[in-house]
Amino acid sequence: MTNDERTVARVVRLLPASPAVVYDEWLDPEALSDWMCPGPARAHRIDLEPIVGGRLRIDIEEDGVFFVVMGRYVELDRPHRLSFTWTCSTWPDPSAESLVTVTLESHGDGETLMTIRHALLPEDLVDQHETGWADIAEQLAAELAVAR
């Protein structure tokens, strides 16, 4: 494993919707509030400016602790890929910037193979983020199954 790989959380999940539907979920604040935070955490406010260079902010509460995730959109290629920077107010260095890339591939009839790759993470937070993204992917799959 290279040093770069030790700072990457990666999750792959098959979703019951087309890439266009999944992509749009990632840019809809109301939809994100339903699945973006791994329970018991909840997003209380989500502000998105879904243009390259636009900002994103997610205000989160988990077990009485409030924190903020912020970033900027780096790539928006509907319906195949989106990428954004990610900083978190609870990290040891809250100014440390990581990069989330979501890749969406058509798979079967009306399904999408989604890969979330969260790079440049503090090494001691990789496992936590991999678990969190896996929970988020599961919550997104459940939301999309209900919408079918």
N, C-alpha and C positions, 0 to 999 in steps of 0.2 A: 504494500500500500504506500503510495507516495504521500508526501506531506500535504499536497493539495487535496487528496482524497479524504484525509483525516478531518478536513474542515467542511465536508459536504454531507448533507442529509439528502437522501433520495427515496422517493416513494412512487410506486407505480400502481395504478388502480384502473380497473375496467369500469366504465360508467354507462348507465342505461339511457344515453341521449347522444345526439349528434355533436360533432366538434363545435359547430356554430352555437348550439344551445349551451354547451358547457362554457365556451369562451365568454358568452354574454353574462353568464352567472358571475364570472370573475370581475365584471365591471359594473355590476348592479348593486348599489349599497344596500338596498332592501333585501335582496337575495343573500348577499354576503353575511348580513346580520344573523341569518338563520343557520349558517354552517361554518363560518370562518374560524371560530375559536373552538378549540377542543374543550368539551365540557369537563368540569363545571364552569369554565370561563365563559363570559358573555361579552359580546361587543355592545357597547352602549351608544356609541356614535361612530359612524363611518363617513368620512369625507373623501371623495375621489374626484380627481381631475384626469380622466382617462385619455390623455394625449401624451405623446412622447415628451418627456420633460415635466409633465404634470405631476402634481403631488398626490399622495395618499396618506391618510391618517386613520388609525383605528384605535379608539379609546376602549380599553378592556378592563373588566373587573373579574377577579377570581378570588373567592373566599375572603372578600373584604379588602383585597389589595387592588388598587387601581394603577394601571400603567398604560403606556402609549407605544404603538408601533407606527413608525413613519417611514416614508420612502418617496421615490420618484420613479415614474415609468420610464424604462429604458427602451423597450421594444413592444410594439403592438401590431401583430400580424394576424388579423382575424381570418379564419378560425383556427390557425395552426399553432400560434405561439404568443406568449406574452411574458415580459420580464420586468422586474422592478427591484429597486434597492430596498433594503429592510434594516432599520435600526430599532432597538427596543430600549425603553427607559430603564428597565430592570437589569440590563447587562452590566457586568463589571465596568466596561467602558461604553456608556450609552451612545457615544459618537461613532463607534465601530460600525462600518457599513458592510452588509452582506448583500447577496444577490439571489433573488428567487426567479427561477425560470420554469414556466409551465408549458409543456409541449402536449399538443392534442393530436392524436392520430385516429382517423376513421378505422373502425374495427367491427366487422360484421354488419348486421342490419341495424342501423340506428344506434350504434354503440361507439364509445370513444375510449381509447387507451390513453390515459392521462399520466404524464410523468411530471412530478414536482422535484426540482433539483434546487436545493438551497445551499449555495456555496459561500465561502469566505466566512463561515461561522467561527466563533471562538471554539477551539477544540473541545473544551469541557462542556459545551452546550449542544454538540452534534446529536447525541443520542436523544436528548430531551426534544429537540426539534424534529427528529425523524419520527418519534412517537407522536408528537403533536400533529405533524402533517399527515400521518397515517390516519389518525382520528378525524382530522378535517376531511380527508378524502372519503372516509366512510360516511361522514355526515352529509357530504355533498351527494354521494351515491343515493343515500336514503331520501334526500330532498327531491332528486331527479326521478326516483322511482315513484314517488307520490304524484309528481306532476305528469307522469305518463298517461 
